[in-house]
Amino acid sequence: MIPRSPRVTIHYAQTLDGRIATRTGNSQWISGEASLRLAHELRAAHDAVMVGVGTVLADNPRLTVRLASGSSPVRVVVDSQLRLPLDANVLRDNAALTLIATTAQAPADRRDRVAGGGARILEVAPDETGRVDLAALARRLAEEGLASVLIEGGAGLITSALRLGIAQRVIVCIAPKVVGAGVEAVGPLGIDRLSDALTFEKARFIPMGDDLIFDGWLAPRRVSDHAA
């Protein structure tokens, strides 16, 4: 029996003041070497690793397992308009299968060129904003036989996963750095009262080199009558 949705873990590194990049978009590297190894261990422990196209445009990641033992996961890039560069590492290195999640509005010529680069196109229904519906994508990935997905960013993808309630676990590397203005890790979730904040059933903090790792399992969300 195919599960309706995979297990979803969100993982990202942030500064002490909650930034995943500076105001210019620079994010390499926020965390230390030990935390980077953890990131690769998490990739090896999941069937797929997912990022938004903005992360690919900014960092050109490979999304493979290199600093830990284990196989590289399937790479999933969420790209509603197929802005993915044809020379992106996720297309050209042949190190793992790459799936590009897009919508019917994506240009046909771009579909052919991206597919010609070795990726598989997954057409997914759009949400009300015209972007890939993340909940629909999660169900599609389950149909593809992917039982666990690691979301690594960027902020829009992290925010959508939390807002839609499709993630079960959140792992955050907190680095002892302060950058001030920059890219925040999580955007608006429609929460106006602290009583409606996302909380965790189980959580722990783990020192890792100079960093601190938060590892928590999200509790079912109970929205109060005063929620917006």
N, C-alpha and C positions, 0 to 999 in steps of 0.2 A: 504493500500500500504506500503510495507516494504521500509524504507529509505535506500539509497545506502551506507551510512556511519553514524555512531553515532556522536554525539557531543563529542569532546575530549578536556579535560582539563588536562594540565600538572601542577603538584604541587610537590614542593620539598623544603627542607630547606637547606640553605647554610650559610657558614661563610661570614664575611665581605670581605674576599679575594676570594670568589667564590668557596669554596671547600664544597663538600657534604660528605666528609669523610677525615680522616687523611691519611698520607702515609701508615699506617698499615691497613687501611680499617675501622677504628672505626668511627661510625657515631651516636652513642646513648649517649647523645641526643644533637643535635646541637641547637634546638629551645627550648623555654621556655614552661611552662605549658599552657599558653593561646594559643600559636600557636599550641600545640599538640591538644587542644580541637578543634581548627579550622580544623585541619586535619581530625578529626573524623566527624565533621559536613559536610565536603566536601564528605567524603565517604557516609554518609547517604543521600546526595543529588544526588548521581549518581547511575546508575543501575549496574555498574561494576567498580572494581578497578583493575588496571593492574600493574604488576611489571615484571622485567626480573628475570631469575633464579639466576643470580648473587646476587641480593638483598636477595633472599631467603637463599642462601648459606651463605651470610655474616651476616644477621640479624635475620633470622627465624621469620619473622613477622606473625601476625595472620590476618592482613588486615580486621579486623572487627570494628564495631562501639561500643565503650565502654565508651567514655568520652562525648558523646552527645546523644540526643534522636534520634530515628529513627532506621530503619532496616539496617542490614549489607548488603552490595552489593555482587553480584557475584564476586568471585575472579578469576582473569585471570593471569596465569603465563606463560610467553613466554620462552620456553625451547626447542630449536631446537634438542638437542641430548638427552633429558630426563635425565638430571643430577640431577633432584630434589630428595633430600633424602626422603626415605619412611617414616621417622619419622618427617618430616616437619610439623609445626603447621597447614599449609593450607590443609594438608591431614588428620590429626588425630583428629582435634577438632570438626568436624561436625557442626561448627557454621554457615557455609554458603556454597553454592555450589561452587566448585572449577573446573575451566576449565583449562586444560593444552594445550597450543598451541604449536604444534610441526610440524615436517616435515616427509615425507616418509622415510627419512634416519635414523630416530630414531630406535634403536634396538627393535625388536619385543618383546623380553622377558621383557624389561623395560616397554613397553606399558602395558603389562598384569599386571605387578606388581604395576605400578602407578594407573591403572584403578581399580585394586583390593583394593587399599587404599581408594577408594571412589571418585576419581576425574573422570571427563569426559575428554577424549582425543579429541582435535580438530586438525585434520590434515590440514595444510595450505601449500600452495605452497611456495617454497623457493625463496629468492631473488637471485641476482647474486653471492652472497657470500656463499650461501647454508643455510643461516639462515632464520627464519620465515619472510616472507614478511609482514611487518607491515600494509601496505595499504590493502593487501588481508585479513589480520586478521580483520581489522576494518570492512570491508564489511561483513565478516562472522559473526561478533558479531551483526551487524545490522540484519542479517537474523535470529539470535537467539532471536531477540526481545529486544536487549539491546540498548536503544536509547542514553545513555550517558555513557562515560567512563572516569575515572580518572586515569591518568598515574602518578605513584609515583616514578618511577625510575627502574633501576639505570641510570647511565650516558649514556650508549649505547642506551637504549630505549628512553630516553629524546631526545638525538641527532637525532635518526632515525625519531621520530615523527616530529621534527622541520624541518629536511631536506626534508622529504616527503610532508610536508605541510598538515598533517592530523589533527593537533591541531588548535583549534580556540581560546583557552584561556590559559594563563600562570599565575600561582599564585606562587610566590616565597617568602618564609620566609627568611629574612636576619637577622642573629643573630650577635650581637656585639662581635664576636670572630675572632681571626686571628690565623691560624695554619701553614701558610707557605705552603711548598710542601704537596700535598695531591691529592685527587680525584677531578678533575674539574667537574662542573655540566654539561657542554655542550662541546662536542668534535667538530671536524671539520665539518663545514657546506658547505664548498666549496665557502666561501665568502672571497674575497681578497680586496674589496674596501668598505669603510664605506657607500658609496652610495647604496650598495646592501644589507646592514644589514637588518635583520628582524625588523620591526617597529610595532607600535601599534596604532589602531584607537582610543581606549579609554584606559586610564590607570590611576591608582590612587595608592597612598601610604597610608597605614593605620598603625598607631602605635598600637602595641599589646604587652602589657607587656614591656619587654626590647627589643623586636624584632620589625622589620619593615616589613610589608607585602606589596609586590608589586602585584597588580591585574590588568592584562592587556588583552585586546582582540586584537589578531593579525590582522594587516592590510594585504590585499592581497599583495603578493610579486611581485614587479616589478624589474626584473633584467636588469641592464644596458648593453649596448653593450660591455662594458669593462670587464664584469664578466668572470671569468675563466670557 
